[in-house]
Amino acid sequence: MKSIDLNSDLGERFGAWRRWMFVNSHASKTVPTELETPA
C-alpha cells in the first residue's frame, strides 16, 4: 500500500517538475529575446 502511494506521489511530483521545466524553458526562450537582440 505505502509503495503504491509513494509511486503515485512521485508521479505527481515528476509531472509537476516536467510542467515547471517546460514553462521555465519556454519563458527563458521568449523573455530574454529583446535583451539579446542588439539595440
Secondary structure, 3 states (H helix, E strand, C coil): CHHHHHHHHHHHHHHHHHHHHHHHHHHHHHCCHHHHCCC
